């Protein structure tokens, strides 16, 4: 390869694009590995519900706490 001082602007842009793409690929691979790990761990009991259903069962702090009796 060329020495850093001999790079054209286009060469620098291509190098930066390549580095960014390599970082993105590494993050993608890490994310996919994490996905497999989480699916193995939580897959048997994890499911998605609508926000409407969630709001019906969601408890607020006021729902689960009360004033301390003196």
C-alpha positions as CSV (number, residue, x, y, z in Angstrom):
1,X,0.0,0.0,0.0
2,X,0.9,3.6,-0.2
3,X,2.4,5.6,2.6
4,X,-0.1,7.7,4.5
5,X,1.5,10.9,3.0
6,X,1.1,9.6,-0.6
7,X,-2.6,9.0,-0.3
8,X,-5.0,11.1,-2.4
9,X,-8.2,12.4,-1.0
10,X,-10.1,9.6,-2.8
11,X,-7.7,7.1,-1.2
12,X,-8.4,8.5,2.2
13,X,-12.1,8.4,1.7
14,X,-11.9,4.8,0.5
15,X,-9.8,3.9,3.5
16,X,-12.2,5.6,5.9
17,X,-15.2,3.9,4.2
18,X,-13.4,0.5,4.5
19,X,-12.7,1.1,8.2
20,X,-16.2,2.2,8.9
21,X,-17.6,-0.8,7.0
22,X,-15.3,-3.2,8.9
23,X,-16.5,-1.7,12.2
24,X,-20.1,-2.1,11.1
25,X,-19.5,-5.7,10.1
26,X,-17.9,-6.4,13.5
27,X,-20.9,-4.8,15.3
28,X,-23.3,-6.7,13.2
29,X,-21.6,-10.0,13.9
30,X,-21.5,-9.2,17.7
31,X,-25.2,-8.3,17.5
32,X,-26.0,-11.6,15.7
33,X,-24.1,-13.6,18.3
34,X,-25.9,-11.7,21.1
35,X,-29.2,-12.5,19.4
36,X,-28.5,-16.2,19.3
37,X,-27.5,-16.1,23.0
38,X,-30.6,-14.2,24.1
39,X,-32.9,-16.4,22.0
40,X,-31.4,-19.5,23.6
41,X,-31.8,-17.9,27.1
42,X,-35.2,-16.3,26.8
43,X,-36.8,-17.9,23.7
44,X,-38.9,-20.4,25.6
45,X,-40.9,-17.8,27.5
46,X,-40.5,-14.5,25.8
47,X,-43.2,-13.1,23.6
48,X,-44.4,-9.8,22.3
49,X,-47.7,-8.1,23.3
50,X,-49.3,-5.0,21.9
51,X,-48.8,-1.7,23.7
52,X,-52.6,-1.7,24.4
53,X,-52.3,-5.0,26.2
54,X,-49.3,-3.8,28.1
55,X,-51.0,-0.7,29.3
56,X,-53.9,-2.8,30.7
57,X,-51.6,-4.9,32.9
58,X,-48.9,-2.3,33.6
59,X,-48.6,-1.3,37.3
60,X,-47.4,2.2,38.3
61,X,-45.5,3.1,41.4
62,X,-48.7,4.3,43.0
63,X,-50.3,0.9,42.3
64,X,-47.6,-1.0,44.2
65,X,-46.9,1.4,47.1
66,X,-48.8,3.0,49.8
67,X,-48.3,5.6,52.5
68,X,-46.4,4.4,55.5
69,X,-48.7,4.0,58.6
70,X,-47.5,5.9,61.7
